[in-house]
Amino acid sequence: MPLTLIPLPQDTPYPAVTIAALPATVLSAAPVYGCIMGILQMNITVPAVLTNGAVPIVVTFGNLPNTSATQANATLFVHP
């Protein structure tokens, strides 16, 4: 890994995350050390979801007309 990437850069502004259509707080978003570029680790606070089981999760990068979100049907399993 090039020394210019230590410490690893943070992805700012952070992507927006919703879980079960509720906004989640993104605490950090950064590349993963030792992995290929493009893999992003995010630490988020899951909102109070009242549903058990699989709920939709959407990660959105940017807020311009060309905004891209995660693939359709991405889910996260929660157990309140």
Secondary structure, DSSP 8 states (H G I E B T S, - for coil): --GGGSS----SS--EEEETTEEEEEEEEEE-TTS-TT-EEEEEE-------EEEEEEEEE-SSTT-EE--TT-EEEE--
